[in-house]
Amino acid sequence: MTDSTVKNASMIAEDTLIKMKHTACGHIDNVPVWIIGELAEEDRMSGKHGEVEIECPVCNGPMRRIK
């Protein structure tokens, strides 16, 4: 690694994660907040309102934010 590579790597922000859980299978996953923001924007543009749903990677059901 060069000095400039190390300097640039230290400037990269870490993702803020939100815990999501599928109520049926119980799988919990951390989802980056920017992904939830992107999906919320898509929902808003298509006229959907309410909480953003992420697909569970285990059973493909909807995951919801853990509060």
Backbone as CSV, one residue per row, in Angstrom:
resi,resn,N_x,N_y,N_z,CA_x,CA_y,CA_z,C_x,C_y,C_z
1,MET,0.833,-1.178,0.000,0.000,0.000,0.000,0.882,1.247,0.000
2,THR,0.441,2.200,-0.734,1.155,3.464,-0.737,0.580,4.364,0.353
3,ASP,1.302,5.430,0.669,0.812,6.366,1.689,-0.531,6.972,1.297
4,SER,-0.713,7.258,-0.007,-1.976,7.859,-0.442,-3.130,6.865,-0.317
5,THR,-2.866,5.571,-0.515,-3.903,4.551,-0.369,-4.351,4.458,1.082
6,VAL,-3.400,4.465,1.995,-3.720,4.397,3.423,-4.512,5.635,3.825
7,LYS,-4.094,6.812,3.347,-4.788,8.051,3.675,-6.226,8.003,3.161
8,ASN,-6.444,7.546,1.928,-7.787,7.464,1.357,-8.644,6.434,2.088
9,ALA,-8.057,5.327,2.496,-8.801,4.287,3.204,-9.294,4.804,4.550
10,SER,-8.535,5.668,5.190,-8.954,6.192,6.486,-10.082,7.206,6.357
11,MET,-10.349,7.695,5.148,-11.400,8.682,4.926,-12.736,8.044,4.573
12,ILE,-12.772,6.728,4.401,-14.012,6.035,4.041,-14.869,5.876,5.298
13,ALA,-16.107,6.312,5.216,-17.024,6.229,6.356,-17.561,4.814,6.508
14,GLU,-17.794,4.430,7.744,-18.404,3.130,8.009,-19.918,3.255,7.879
15,ASP,-20.566,2.176,7.434,-22.022,2.176,7.293,-22.693,2.155,8.659
16,THR,-23.782,2.891,8.776,-24.648,2.785,9.944,-25.602,1.632,9.658
17,LEU,-25.711,0.709,10.599,-26.523,-0.492,10.389,-27.780,-0.460,11.239
18,ILE,-28.844,-1.010,10.695,-30.120,-1.129,11.394,-30.463,-2.613,11.482
19,LYS,-30.831,-3.068,12.683,-31.208,-4.471,12.858,-32.610,-4.700,12.317
20,MET,-32.729,-5.737,11.495,-34.010,-6.138,10.921,-34.243,-7.602,11.320
21,LYS,-35.524,-7.951,11.536,-35.856,-9.324,11.944,-37.075,-9.816,11.181
22,HIS,-37.020,-11.087,10.784,-38.194,-11.730,10.190,-38.956,-12.395,11.320
23,THR,-40.212,-12.015,11.479,-40.982,-12.490,12.628,-41.310,-13.983,12.567
24,ALA,-41.407,-14.554,11.381,-41.760,-15.978,11.276,-40.569,-16.893,11.553
25,CYS,-39.438,-16.671,10.874,-38.291,-17.574,11.051,-37.315,-17.069,12.114
26,GLY,-37.431,-15.794,12.507,-36.594,-15.250,13.563,-35.215,-14.787,13.130
27,HIS,-34.911,-14.854,11.833,-33.584,-14.428,11.350,-33.403,-12.930,11.584
28,ILE,-32.249,-12.550,12.125,-31.908,-11.149,12.357,-30.719,-10.801,11.474
29,ASP,-30.779,-9.642,10.849,-29.699,-9.200,9.963,-29.489,-7.703,10.145
30,ASN,-28.259,-7.255,9.953,-27.937,-5.837,9.977,-27.963,-5.305,8.550
31,VAL,-28.758,-4.275,8.321,-28.927,-3.705,6.990,-28.400,-2.265,7.010
32,PRO,-27.526,-1.910,6.062,-27.041,-0.530,6.012,-28.188,0.452,5.813
33,VAL,-28.124,1.574,6.531,-29.185,2.569,6.491,-29.368,3.137,5.087
34,TRP,-28.301,3.171,4.283,-28.437,3.733,2.934,-29.307,2.838,2.053
35,ILE,-29.300,1.534,2.298,-30.159,0.627,1.521,-31.622,0.886,1.868
36,ILE,-31.903,1.062,3.161,-33.266,1.352,3.581,-33.724,2.682,2.982
37,GLY,-32.823,3.657,2.936,-33.145,4.949,2.329,-33.467,4.832,0.858
38,GLU,-32.691,4.016,0.139,-32.940,3.809,-1.295,-34.308,3.157,-1.515
39,LEU,-34.614,2.139,-0.720,-35.902,1.452,-0.862,-37.061,2.362,-0.474
40,ALA,-36.858,3.201,0.549,-37.905,4.153,0.953,-38.187,5.137,-0.171
41,GLU,-37.149,5.577,-0.859,-37.329,6.507,-1.981,-38.094,5.832,-3.121
42,GLU,-37.756,4.565,-3.417,-38.484,3.822,-4.460,-39.960,3.672,-4.079
43,ASP,-40.211,3.346,-2.793,-41.593,3.207,-2.326,-42.346,4.523,-2.470
44,ARG,-41.698,5.618,-2.087,-42.339,6.932,-2.163,-42.684,7.276,-3.603
45,MET,-41.774,6.985,-4.523,-42.003,7.300,-5.938,-43.114,6.440,-6.539
46,SER,-43.300,5.236,-6.017,-44.343,4.359,-6.549,-45.666,4.510,-5.801
47,GLY,-45.709,5.418,-4.824,-46.955,5.678,-4.114,-47.188,4.817,-2.890
48,LYS,-46.216,3.981,-2.521,-46.360,3.151,-1.323,-45.990,3.970,-0.102
49,HIS,-46.674,3.683,1.001,-46.381,4.365,2.258,-46.225,3.322,3.350
50,GLY,-45.501,3.670,4.387,-45.317,2.759,5.510,-43.869,2.335,5.634
51,GLU,-43.672,1.332,6.451,-42.322,0.847,6.744,-41.726,0.094,5.551
52,VAL,-40.443,0.303,5.330,-39.725,-0.395,4.263,-39.555,-1.857,4.658
53,GLU,-39.813,-2.754,3.727,-39.624,-4.180,3.978,-38.407,-4.683,3.207
54,ILE,-37.565,-5.416,3.910,-36.388,-6.056,3.326,-36.697,-7.546,3.253
55,GLU,-36.273,-8.214,2.189,-36.526,-9.655,2.039,-35.539,-10.452,2.883
56,CYS,-36.054,-11.394,3.649,-35.225,-12.258,4.495,-34.363,-13.167,3.614
57,PRO,-33.044,-13.205,3.855,-32.178,-14.056,3.036,-32.345,-15.543,3.330
58,VAL,-33.004,-15.895,4.436,-33.191,-17.289,4.811,-34.458,-17.870,4.201
59,CYS,-35.591,-17.140,4.357,-36.869,-17.708,3.918,-37.616,-16.833,2.903
60,ASN,-37.028,-15.700,2.523,-37.597,-14.763,1.541,-38.858,-14.035,2.006
61,GLY,-39.170,-14.138,3.286,-40.302,-13.390,3.834,-39.880,-11.948,4.165
62,PRO,-40.829,-11.112,4.556,-40.505,-9.712,4.865,-39.840,-9.562,6.242
63,MET,-38.805,-8.747,6.290,-38.135,-8.423,7.548,-38.557,-7.026,7.960
64,ARG,-38.639,-6.802,9.251,-39.029,-5.503,9.788,-37.946,-5.009,10.752
65,ARG,-37.928,-3.702,10.923,-36.949,-3.079,11.813,-37.243,-3.495,13.263
66,ILE,-36.184,-3.835,13.999,-36.302,-4.110,15.428,-36.265,-2.785,16.148
67,LYS,-37.266,-2.532,16.966,-37.325,-1.249,17.691,-36.912,-1.384,19.116
